Amino acid sequence: MKRIFGILLIVLFSASCDSNPLKEEPITGYVLDATIDFSVVNSKNEDLLNPSNPDSYDQSKIKILFLLNGKLVPQYQGNLDYPNFFMIYQNSDRYVIRVFLNYDKGEKLPETYIQWNENDKDIVKVEYSRTKNSTIKKNVWLNDQAITNPNYLTIIK
């Protein structure tokens, strides 16, 4: 009887052994590539984001809007570091605006409107490549013109 019990215990323990008993999933993050950086200049190559330029855009009047379900929706979330969905920073000799883009899954080509002032706006459309762990810009259009470098460009106003 002890012999049968011993064999049964050995079989039971060997059947429950696994080379990786915890079977942990690898730690992965989510990659979100939904920003674009612009320099904005006039025909004289003057920086229109530089606050010391008297002809520059007034940062308080710049608005970001997303086209959602056919309606333009102004973007503001007070809990974010950049609640207006853009930031302006100095990069060597130019000021640059980084715009946080619309990446809504419900839109085939999510659109982001940059309202510089009451009379001037630009439209950014993006086609995203989406996986379980990422949303990455694939193709980008500015005012229906394809952009070759979807991370940075200069807009001439």
Short mmCIF file of the C-alpha atoms (twelve columns), coordinates in Angstrom:
data_MODEL
# 
_entry.id   MODEL 
# 
loop_
_atom_site.group_PDB 
_atom_site.id 
_atom_site.type_symbol 
_atom_site.label_atom_id 
_atom_site.label_alt_id 
_atom_site.label_comp_id 
_atom_site.label_asym_id 
_atom_site.label_seq_id 
_atom_site.Cartn_x 
_atom_site.Cartn_y 
_atom_site.Cartn_z 
_atom_site.pdbx_PDB_model_num 
ATOM 1   C CA . MET A 1   0.000   0.000  0.000   1 
ATOM 2   C CA . LYS A 2   2.845   2.379  0.848   1 
ATOM 3   C CA . ARG A 3   4.376   1.554  -2.510  1 
ATOM 4   C CA . ILE A 4   1.190   2.451  -4.439  1 
ATOM 5   C CA . PHE A 5   0.804   5.642  -2.406  1 
ATOM 6   C CA . GLY A 6   4.450   6.608  -3.091  1 
ATOM 7   C CA . ILE A 7   4.100   5.991  -6.845  1 
ATOM 8   C CA . LEU A 8   0.868   7.975  -6.891  1 
ATOM 9   C CA . LEU A 9   2.561   10.933 -5.152  1 
ATOM 10  C CA . ILE A 10  5.501   10.861 -7.589  1 
ATOM 11  C CA . VAL A 11  3.137   10.825 -10.585 1 
ATOM 12  C CA . LEU A 12  1.030   13.604 -9.104  1 
ATOM 13  C CA . PHE A 13  4.005   15.883 -8.376  1 
ATOM 14  C CA . SER A 14  5.724   15.257 -11.694 1 
ATOM 15  C CA . ALA A 15  2.519   16.004 -13.614 1 
ATOM 16  C CA . SER A 16  2.112   19.331 -11.851 1 
ATOM 17  C CA . CYS A 17  5.680   20.501 -12.522 1 
ATOM 18  C CA . ASP A 18  6.142   23.240 -15.086 1 
ATOM 19  C CA . SER A 19  9.328   24.811 -16.351 1 
ATOM 20  C CA . ASN A 20  7.823   28.275 -15.801 1 
ATOM 21  C CA . PRO A 21  5.422   27.983 -12.881 1 
ATOM 22  C CA . LEU A 22  4.529   31.711 -12.799 1 
ATOM 23  C CA . LYS A 23  3.857   31.993 -16.553 1 
ATOM 24  C CA . GLU A 24  4.295   35.750 -16.386 1 
ATOM 25  C CA . GLU A 25  3.485   37.836 -19.396 1 
ATOM 26  C CA . PRO A 26  6.326   40.099 -20.481 1 
ATOM 27  C CA . ILE A 27  5.975   43.642 -19.258 1 
ATOM 28  C CA . THR A 28  5.028   45.825 -22.183 1 
ATOM 29  C CA . GLY A 29  3.918   49.407 -22.563 1 
ATOM 30  C CA . TYR A 30  1.739   51.228 -25.019 1 
ATOM 31  C CA . VAL A 31  3.378   53.292 -27.762 1 
ATOM 32  C CA . LEU A 32  1.354   56.347 -28.728 1 
ATOM 33  C CA . ASP A 33  2.730   58.442 -31.589 1 
ATOM 34  C CA . ALA A 34  0.127   61.195 -31.891 1 
ATOM 35  C CA . THR A 35  2.048   64.469 -31.907 1 
ATOM 36  C CA . ILE A 36  3.519   66.691 -34.572 1 
ATOM 37  C CA . ASP A 37  5.940   69.614 -34.289 1 
ATOM 38  C CA . PHE A 38  5.781   72.743 -36.447 1 
ATOM 39  C CA . SER A 39  7.836   75.841 -36.940 1 
ATOM 40  C CA . VAL A 40  5.696   78.645 -38.292 1 
ATOM 41  C CA . VAL A 41  7.266   81.460 -40.321 1 
ATOM 42  C CA . ASN A 42  6.068   84.181 -42.655 1 
ATOM 43  C CA . SER A 43  7.339   84.833 -46.194 1 
ATOM 44  C CA . LYS A 44  10.248  86.823 -44.716 1 
ATOM 45  C CA . ASN A 45  11.248  83.769 -42.636 1 
ATOM 46  C CA . GLU A 46  10.264  85.528 -39.404 1 
ATOM 47  C CA . ASP A 47  9.278   83.207 -36.569 1 
ATOM 48  C CA . LEU A 48  5.543   83.580 -35.947 1 
ATOM 49  C CA . LEU A 49  5.719   81.660 -32.658 1 
ATOM 50  C CA . ASN A 50  8.404   83.868 -31.128 1 
ATOM 51  C CA . PRO A 51  6.640   86.067 -28.566 1 
ATOM 52  C CA . SER A 52  9.179   88.877 -29.104 1 
ATOM 53  C CA . ASN A 53  8.067   89.143 -32.753 1 
ATOM 54  C CA . PRO A 54  5.265   91.749 -32.893 1 
ATOM 55  C CA . ASP A 55  3.613   89.808 -35.739 1 
ATOM 56  C CA . SER A 56  3.641   86.486 -33.880 1 
ATOM 57  C CA . TYR A 57  0.523   84.487 -33.068 1 
ATOM 58  C CA . ASP A 58  -0.973  85.193 -29.666 1 
ATOM 59  C CA . GLN A 59  -0.560  81.906 -27.794 1 
ATOM 60  C CA . SER A 60  -3.733  82.558 -25.775 1 
ATOM 61  C CA . LYS A 61  -5.775  82.624 -28.998 1 
ATOM 62  C CA . ILE A 62  -4.462  79.342 -30.462 1 
ATOM 63  C CA . LYS A 63  -7.104  76.607 -30.240 1 
ATOM 64  C CA . ILE A 64  -6.959  72.892 -31.030 1 
ATOM 65  C CA . LEU A 65  -10.176 71.259 -32.235 1 
ATOM 66  C CA . PHE A 66  -10.878 67.622 -33.078 1 
ATOM 67  C CA . LEU A 67  -13.374 66.562 -35.713 1 
ATOM 68  C CA . LEU A 68  -15.477 63.958 -33.867 1 
ATOM 69  C CA . ASN A 69  -18.617 62.460 -35.379 1 
ATOM 70  C CA . GLY A 70  -18.772 65.301 -37.896 1 
ATOM 71  C CA . LYS A 71  -18.543 68.077 -35.282 1 
ATOM 72  C CA . LEU A 72  -15.600 70.304 -34.357 1 
ATOM 73  C CA . VAL A 73  -14.914 69.872 -30.649 1 
ATOM 74  C CA . PRO A 74  -12.556 72.318 -28.872 1 
ATOM 75  C CA . GLN A 75  -9.961  70.468 -26.815 1 
ATOM 76  C CA . TYR A 76  -9.232  71.332 -23.219 1 
ATOM 77  C CA . GLN A 77  -8.501  69.039 -20.285 1 
ATOM 78  C CA . GLY A 78  -7.447  70.925 -17.173 1 
ATOM 79  C CA . ASN A 79  -5.782  67.908 -15.563 1 
ATOM 80  C CA . LEU A 80  -3.157  67.583 -18.332 1 
ATOM 81  C CA . ASP A 81  0.321   69.123 -18.385 1 
ATOM 82  C CA . TYR A 82  -0.691  70.857 -21.627 1 
ATOM 83  C CA . PRO A 83  -4.465  71.254 -21.210 1 
ATOM 84  C CA . ASN A 84  -4.926  73.076 -24.541 1 
ATOM 85  C CA . PHE A 85  -3.407  70.142 -26.490 1 
ATOM 86  C CA . PHE A 86  -0.318  72.056 -27.597 1 
ATOM 87  C CA . MET A 87  2.940   73.340 -26.195 1 
ATOM 88  C CA . ILE A 88  5.368   75.929 -27.540 1 
ATOM 89  C CA . TYR A 89  9.080   75.581 -26.852 1 
ATOM 90  C CA . GLN A 90  12.329  77.048 -28.154 1 
ATOM 91  C CA . ASN A 91  14.492  74.731 -30.242 1 
ATOM 92  C CA . SER A 92  17.849  76.344 -31.086 1 
ATOM 93  C CA . ASP A 93  16.985  79.344 -33.298 1 
ATOM 94  C CA . ARG A 94  13.214  78.775 -33.646 1 
ATOM 95  C CA . TYR A 95  10.139  78.399 -31.545 1 
ATOM 96  C CA . VAL A 96  8.243   75.172 -32.181 1 
ATOM 97  C CA . ILE A 97  4.663   74.174 -31.461 1 
ATOM 98  C CA . ARG A 98  3.944   70.552 -30.574 1 
ATOM 99  C CA . VAL A 99  0.336   69.641 -31.258 1 
ATOM 100 C CA . PHE A 100 -1.281  66.636 -29.588 1 
ATOM 101 C CA . LEU A 101 -3.320  65.077 -32.391 1 
ATOM 102 C CA . ASN A 102 -6.703  63.444 -32.614 1 
ATOM 103 C CA . TYR A 103 -6.265  59.641 -32.617 1 
ATOM 104 C CA . ASP A 104 -9.889  58.641 -32.130 1 
ATOM 105 C CA . LYS A 105 -10.469 55.024 -33.223 1 
ATOM 106 C CA . GLY A 106 -13.929 55.909 -34.503 1 
ATOM 107 C CA . GLU A 107 -12.509 58.094 -37.279 1 
ATOM 108 C CA . LYS A 108 -10.827 56.580 -40.351 1 
ATOM 109 C CA . LEU A 109 -8.593  59.651 -40.779 1 
ATOM 110 C CA . PRO A 110 -8.783  61.601 -37.508 1 
ATOM 111 C CA . GLU A 111 -8.606  65.349 -38.103 1 
ATOM 112 C CA . THR A 112 -7.053  67.998 -35.885 1 
ATOM 113 C CA . TYR A 113 -7.760  71.671 -36.549 1 
ATOM 114 C CA . ILE A 114 -5.213  74.248 -35.443 1 
ATOM 115 C CA . GLN A 115 -7.007  77.571 -35.113 1 
ATOM 116 C CA . TRP A 116 -4.158  80.116 -35.027 1 
ATOM 117 C CA . ASN A 117 -6.521  83.083 -34.709 1 
ATOM 118 C CA . GLU A 118 -9.998  84.091 -35.891 1 
ATOM 119 C CA . ASN A 119 -8.918  84.104 -39.558 1 
ATOM 120 C CA . ASP A 120 -6.264  81.410 -39.920 1 
ATOM 121 C CA . LYS A 121 -6.407  77.651 -39.454 1 
ATOM 122 C CA . ASP A 122 -4.661  74.484 -40.598 1 
ATOM 123 C CA . ILE A 123 -6.001  70.941 -40.742 1 
ATOM 124 C CA . VAL A 124 -3.926  67.864 -39.955 1 
ATOM 125 C CA . LYS A 125 -5.289  64.470 -41.045 1 
ATOM 126 C CA . VAL A 126 -3.601  61.285 -39.902 1 
ATOM 127 C CA . GLU A 127 -3.796  57.653 -40.895 1 
ATOM 128 C CA . TYR A 128 -2.662  55.525 -37.955 1 
ATOM 129 C CA . SER A 129 -1.211  52.055 -37.805 1 
ATOM 130 C CA . ARG A 130 -2.846  50.401 -34.798 1 
ATOM 131 C CA . THR A 131 -1.965  47.268 -32.881 1 
ATOM 132 C CA . LYS A 132 -2.870  45.979 -29.446 1 
ATOM 133 C CA . ASN A 133 0.127   47.838 -28.011 1 
ATOM 134 C CA . SER A 134 0.504   50.874 -30.258 1 
ATOM 135 C CA . THR A 135 -0.997  53.716 -32.243 1 
ATOM 136 C CA . ILE A 136 1.586   55.137 -34.661 1 
ATOM 137 C CA . LYS A 137 1.303   57.785 -37.378 1 
ATOM 138 C CA . LYS A 138 1.488   56.132 -40.785 1 
ATOM 139 C CA . ASN A 139 0.498   58.926 -43.200 1 
ATOM 140 C CA . VAL A 140 -0.057  62.604 -42.454 1 
ATOM 141 C CA . TRP A 141 -1.635  65.397 -44.484 1 
ATOM 142 C CA . LEU A 142 -1.511  69.120 -43.783 1 
ATOM 143 C CA . ASN A 143 -4.335  70.953 -45.559 1 
ATOM 144 C CA . ASP A 144 -4.714  67.902 -47.856 1 
ATOM 145 C CA . GLN A 145 -0.998  67.948 -48.817 1 
ATOM 146 C CA . ALA A 146 0.935   64.765 -47.938 1 
ATOM 147 C CA . ILE A 147 3.766   65.333 -45.469 1 
ATOM 148 C CA . THR A 148 7.017   63.463 -46.040 1 
ATOM 149 C CA . ASN A 149 8.347   63.937 -42.487 1 
ATOM 150 C CA . PRO A 150 5.344   63.401 -40.208 1 
ATOM 151 C CA . ASN A 151 7.238   64.461 -37.078 1 
ATOM 152 C CA . TYR A 152 8.418   67.976 -37.941 1 
ATOM 153 C CA . LEU A 153 7.807   70.581 -40.609 1 
ATOM 154 C CA . THR A 154 7.862   74.287 -41.241 1 
ATOM 155 C CA . ILE A 155 4.665   76.062 -42.170 1 
ATOM 156 C CA . ILE A 156 4.983   79.246 -44.195 1 
ATOM 157 C CA . LYS A 157 2.130   81.706 -43.658 1 
# 
